[in-house]
Amino acid sequence: MSKGEETRERILARSAQLFNRQGFFGASLADIMRETGLEKGGIYNHFSSKEQLALEAFDYAYGLVQQRVRQALAGKLNAIERLLAIVSVFQGIAEDSPVVGGCPILNTAIEADDANETLRDRARSAMDDWRATIYRIVNKGIERQEIRPAVDADEVATIFITTLEGAIMLSNLYKEPIHMERAANHIVRYIETLKLL
């Protein structure tokens, strides 16, 4: 990796943390400069605008989450095991997020809802990935007769994501992991109801 690539990577890593904590609108250029240790020119030498930096920082942060998902799913072929692994990923985000401030998708989706269409679209695309992952796991489980055939994969994805993302939000807001523990326990019981007996 060249020195320029290392600098770019460092800017992304530090900006991802900053944007996830303070938001795109809450993080000023001065904050970015302080966080990265670079002057304005050093930052704009690698990124054409604050928006480009924010988009790439989001991708970087989401990439860290995706890495956790891949690790959690590695070696697990059974649909029920894979769904339980997804729960563990959400628990990990609540307890020890790869990016300070919690789930980058949740944070970005809330902040960019109507204020920044490009950033909102990026968060929506990442959420589509989450939904598609759960959807595929459930449908494969139905095909392999591990999950009841009447189960609606899209409904499972909605229930998973809304429950577990909401638990991340509450755990962060109150600084109490009990909210994630309760949600995870509920989803684990829910997963049991999906099994083909």
Phi, psi and chi 1 to 4 in degrees:
 res  aa     phi    psi   chi1   chi2   chi3   chi4
   1 MET       -  129.5 -173.0 -179.4  -72.7      -
   2 SER   -73.7  165.4   73.4      -      -      -
   3 LYS   -59.4  -40.6 -177.5  129.5  174.3   83.5
   4 GLY   -63.1  -40.2      -      -      -      -
   5 GLU   -67.9  -37.9  -69.7  170.1  -31.2      -
   6 GLU   -63.5  -42.9  -76.6  178.2   25.8      -
   7 THR   -63.6  -44.3  -58.6      -      -      -
   8 ARG   -60.1  -44.4 -168.4  174.5 -156.8  -72.0
   9 GLU   -62.4  -42.4 -176.7   81.5    8.0      -
  10 ARG   -64.4  -40.8 -171.8 -176.7   73.0 -158.0
  11 ILE   -61.2  -45.7  -66.4  168.8      -      -
  12 LEU   -62.6  -47.3  -78.5  173.5      -      -
  13 ALA   -60.8  -45.2      -      -      -      -
  14 ARG   -75.4  -36.9  -66.5 -174.3  179.7  171.7
  15 SER   -69.2  -34.7  -63.8      -      -      -
  16 ALA   -59.3  -43.7      -      -      -      -
  17 GLN   -63.0  -45.1  -55.6  -71.5  -21.0      -
  18 LEU   -63.3  -51.0  178.1   68.4      -      -
  19 PHE   -63.0  -36.3  -73.4  129.6      -      -
  20 ASN   -69.8  -30.8 -153.9   46.4      -      -
  21 ARG   -80.2  -47.3  -90.3 -168.3  -25.7  -95.8
  22 GLN  -106.1  -14.8  -67.5 -178.7 -145.1      -
  23 GLY    85.9  162.0      -      -      -      -
  24 PHE   -61.4  -44.7  172.9   74.7      -      -
  25 PHE   -78.9  -27.4  -62.0  106.9      -      -
  26 GLY   -80.4  -19.4      -      -      -      -
  27 ALA   -94.4  116.8      -      -      -      -
  28 SER   -87.3  167.9   67.7      -      -      -
  29 LEU   -60.4  -37.2 -177.5   57.1      -      -
  30 ALA   -61.5  -39.4      -      -      -      -
  31 ASP   -62.7  -43.7  -66.4  -31.4      -      -
  32 ILE   -63.6  -43.0  -64.0  167.2      -      -
  33 MET   -62.1  -44.0  -70.4  166.3   44.4      -
  34 ARG   -64.4  -43.8 -174.3  173.6   48.1 -103.8
  35 GLU   -65.2  -39.2 -165.8   79.4   17.9      -
  36 THR   -91.4  -19.0   61.9      -      -      -
  37 GLY    75.3   17.9      -      -      -      -
  38 LEU  -115.6  155.9  -64.3  170.8      -      -
  39 GLU   -80.8  169.0  -64.7  -62.6  -43.2      -
  40 LYS   -53.0  -46.3 -178.9  178.3  175.7 -179.4
  41 GLY   -62.5  -35.8      -      -      -      -
  42 GLY   -65.8  -34.2      -      -      -      -
  43 ILE   -75.2  -48.7  -65.8  165.6      -      -
  44 TYR   -75.1   -6.8  -72.9  130.0      -      -
  45 ASN   -70.2  -25.3 -174.2   36.0      -      -
  46 HIS  -107.8  -21.5  -63.7  -81.7      -      -
  47 PHE  -136.5  136.3  -58.9   92.7      -      -
  48 SER   -75.0  -21.4   61.9      -      -      -
  49 SER  -160.1  167.2   64.9      -      -      -
  50 LYS   -63.1  -36.4 -179.0 -177.8  169.8 -170.4
  51 GLU   -64.9  -42.7 -177.6  174.4   53.5      -
  52 GLN   -61.7  -43.4 -177.6 -160.0    0.8      -
  53 LEU   -60.4  -43.8  174.6   56.1      -      -
  54 ALA   -62.2  -43.6      -      -      -      -
  55 LEU   -63.6  -45.0  -69.4  169.7      -      -
  56 GLU   -71.6  -32.8  -69.8 -167.3   40.6      -
  57 ALA   -66.9  -38.3      -      -      -      -
  58 PHE   -61.9  -46.7  172.5   79.9      -      -
  59 ASP   -58.9  -40.0  -69.4  -16.7      -      -
  60 TYR   -62.7  -48.7  178.7   89.4      -      -
  61 ALA   -62.7  -44.5      -      -      -      -
  62 TYR   -65.3  -34.1  179.8   54.0      -      -
  63 GLY   -60.4  -36.8      -      -      -      -
  64 LEU   -65.2  -39.0  -64.6  175.3      -      -
  65 VAL   -66.7  -44.3  173.1      -      -      -
  66 GLN   -59.9  -36.8  -73.7  177.9  -53.9      -
  67 GLN   -60.8  -41.8 -170.2  174.7   21.4      -
  68 ARG   -63.8  -39.3  -75.5 -147.4 -178.3  158.7
  69 VAL   -63.0  -48.3  172.3      -      -      -
  70 ARG   -57.9  -44.4  -77.3 -169.0  -62.9  -84.4
  71 GLN   -62.8  -42.2  -70.5  169.2  -13.2      -
  72 ALA   -67.1  -34.8      -      -      -      -
  73 LEU   -86.4  -14.7  -65.5  177.7      -      -
  74 ALA   -56.3  126.7      -      -      -      -
  75 GLY    80.7   -3.5      -      -      -      -
  76 LYS  -100.9  117.1  -67.4  175.8  178.6   66.4
  77 LEU  -104.7  -30.7  -59.8  176.0      -      -
  78 ASN   -71.4  135.2  180.0  -77.9      -      -
  79 ALA   -59.9  -40.6      -      -      -      -
  80 ILE   -63.9  -44.4  -60.9  -60.5      -      -
  81 GLU   -60.8  -39.4  -73.1  178.2    6.2      -
  82 ARG   -67.9  -39.4  -69.4  174.6   70.8   80.4
  83 LEU   -65.3  -40.6  -69.7  173.6      -      -
  84 LEU   -63.6  -35.3  -68.6  170.2      -      -
  85 ALA   -65.4  -36.8      -      -      -      -
  86 ILE   -62.6  -42.2  -63.6  -83.9      -      -
  87 VAL   -58.3  -43.2  175.1      -      -      -
  88 SER   -64.5  -32.6   74.4      -      -      -
  89 VAL   -64.3  -47.1  169.5      -      -      -
  90 PHE   -61.4  -41.0  -84.6   95.4      -      -
  91 GLN   -60.9  -40.7  -73.3  177.5  -66.1      -
  92 GLY   -64.4  -37.2      -      -      -      -
  93 ILE   -65.4  -40.2  -68.3  170.1      -      -
  94 ALA   -69.9  -38.3      -      -      -      -
  95 GLU   -86.0  -40.0  -65.4  164.7   11.4      -
  96 ASP  -151.4   78.9  178.5   30.6      -      -
  97 SER   -66.3  141.4  179.5      -      -      -
  98 PRO   -65.7  -16.2   21.8  -29.0      -      -
  99 VAL  -129.7  126.7 -172.5      -      -      -
 100 VAL   -54.8  133.3  176.0      -      -      -
 101 GLY   107.6   -1.1      -      -      -      -
 102 GLY   101.5 -156.5      -      -      -      -
 103 CYS   -73.1  120.6  179.7      -      -      -
 104 PRO   -64.6  -29.1   17.2  -24.9      -      -
 105 ILE   -68.0  -49.4  -57.1  170.3      -      -
 106 LEU   -59.3  -49.8  175.0   67.5      -      -
 107 ASN   -61.1  -44.3  -66.6  -14.1      -      -
 108 THR   -70.2  -40.6  -56.6      -      -      -
 109 ALA   -60.7  -41.7      -      -      -      -
 110 ILE   -69.3  -46.2  -69.8  169.3      -      -
 111 GLU   -68.9  -43.2 -177.7 -168.0   21.2      -
 112 ALA   -91.3    8.3      -      -      -      -
 113 ASP   -41.3  -60.9 -175.5   24.9      -      -
 114 ASP  -119.5   -7.7  -68.6  -42.8      -      -
 115 ALA   -85.6  -29.8      -      -      -      -
 116 ASN  -144.5  100.3 -174.9  -44.3      -      -
 117 GLU   -63.1  -39.0 -166.9  172.1  -40.9      -
 118 THR   -65.4  -45.0  -52.2      -      -      -
 119 LEU   -66.4  -39.6 -155.8   49.4      -      -
 120 ARG   -61.8  -41.9 -176.8 -167.1   69.3 -139.6
 121 ASP   -63.5  -36.3  -71.6  -12.8      -      -
 122 ARG   -66.0  -43.2 -165.7   65.9   60.4  100.4
 123 ALA   -65.5  -39.2      -      -      -      -
 124 ARG   -65.0  -39.5 -175.4  174.9  176.1  163.0
 125 SER   -63.2  -41.4  176.5      -      -      -
 126 ALA   -64.6  -41.1      -      -      -      -
 127 MET   -65.4  -36.8 -173.4   60.2   74.6      -
 128 ASP   -58.4  -38.7  -72.8  -15.2      -      -
 129 ASP   -62.1  -45.3  -73.8  -11.0      -      -
 130 TRP   -57.6  -50.8  -98.1  123.0      -      -
 131 ARG   -60.3  -44.4  -67.3  176.6   64.4 -144.7
 132 ALA   -64.0  -37.5      -      -      -      -
 133 THR   -61.6  -49.5  -62.7      -      -      -
 134 ILE   -65.0  -42.6  -64.5  167.0      -      -
 135 TYR   -56.6  -47.8 -174.9   88.3      -      -
 136 ARG   -63.7  -42.6  -83.4 -167.5  -52.5  -87.1
 137 ILE   -59.7  -46.3  -69.8  169.9      -      -
 138 VAL   -64.9  -46.9  171.1      -      -      -
 139 ASN   -64.8  -38.0  -79.9  -27.0      -      -
 140 LYS   -63.8  -39.3  -83.9  -85.3 -172.0 -146.0
 141 GLY   -62.6  -36.9      -      -      -      -
 142 ILE   -66.9  -46.1  -68.0  168.9      -      -
 143 GLU   -58.2  -39.6  -75.9  175.1   25.6      -
 144 ARG   -87.9    5.2  -66.8  178.9  178.9  162.2
 145 GLN    60.7   38.8  -62.0 -178.4  -10.9      -
 146 GLU  -102.5  -21.9  -61.9  160.7   -7.8      -
 147 ILE  -126.6  143.8  -68.0  179.3      -      -
 148 ARG   -56.7  139.4  -67.5 -178.0  -66.4  106.4
 149 PRO   -65.2  -24.1   11.5  -17.8      -      -
 150 ALA   -81.1   -5.2      -      -      -      -
 151 VAL   -69.0  133.4  170.1      -      -      -
 152 ASP   -92.8  110.7 -178.6  -31.4      -      -
 153 ALA   -61.3  -37.7      -      -      -      -
 154 ASP   -66.3  -39.0 -150.7   25.0      -      -
 155 GLU   -65.0  -41.8 -178.4  178.8  -52.5      -
 156 VAL   -60.1  -44.4  172.8      -      -      -
 157 ALA   -60.3  -44.0      -      -      -      -
 158 THR   -61.6  -47.3  -62.6      -      -      -
 159 ILE   -63.8  -44.5  -69.6  167.8      -      -
 160 PHE   -57.3  -56.4 -106.8   69.2      -      -
 161 ILE   -67.0  -45.7  -68.3  167.5      -      -
 162 THR   -64.8  -40.3   56.1      -      -      -
 163 THR   -67.5  -48.8  -57.2      -      -      -
 164 LEU   -77.1  -36.8  -64.5  170.2      -      -
 165 GLU   -66.8  -39.2  -72.1  -77.0   13.2      -
 166 GLY   -62.1  -36.7      -      -      -      -
 167 ALA   -68.1  -36.8      -      -      -      -
 168 ILE   -61.8  -45.0  -71.3  172.6      -      -
 169 MET   -60.6  -47.8 -176.6  -88.8  -62.0      -
 170 LEU   -65.5  -41.7  -75.9  173.8      -      -
 171 SER   -61.8  -40.5  -67.0      -      -      -
 172 ASN   -69.8  -43.1  -78.3  -15.6      -      -
 173 LEU   -62.3  -46.0 -178.0   64.5      -      -
 174 TYR   -94.4   -6.7  -70.3  103.8      -      -
 175 LYS    55.3   39.8  -56.2  -63.1 -178.2 -145.2
 176 GLU  -133.0  115.4  -66.2  176.6    1.5      -
 177 PRO   -69.7   -7.9   23.1  -29.8      -      -
 178 ILE   -59.1  -31.4 -170.3   67.2      -      -
 179 HIS   -65.0  -41.6  -57.3  -70.7      -      -
 180 MET   -69.9  -39.3  176.7   51.5   76.8      -
 181 GLU   -58.0  -46.4  -71.5  173.5   33.6      -
 182 ARG   -63.0  -45.9  -69.6  170.6 -179.9  155.9
 183 ALA   -64.6  -43.1      -      -      -      -
 184 ALA   -63.1  -43.8      -      -      -      -
 185 ASN   -60.9  -40.7  -70.4  -21.8      -      -
 186 HIS   -63.5  -46.2  175.8   75.7      -      -
 187 ILE   -66.4  -36.3  -68.6  -65.2      -      -
 188 VAL   -61.8  -43.0  166.8      -      -      -
 189 ARG   -64.0  -39.4  -71.6 -169.5  -59.1  -89.2
 190 TYR   -61.4  -42.8  172.0   68.3      -      -
 191 ILE   -58.3  -38.2  -70.0  169.3      -      -
 192 GLU   -58.6  -34.3  -73.9  -64.7  -47.7      -
 193 THR   -73.5  -14.9   71.0      -      -      -
 194 LEU   -84.4  -21.0  -56.4  177.3      -      -
 195 LYS   -60.1  143.1  -76.8 -176.8 -178.5  178.9
 196 LEU   -82.6  119.6 -175.6   65.5      -      -
 197 LEU   -80.7      -  -59.0  176.3      -      -
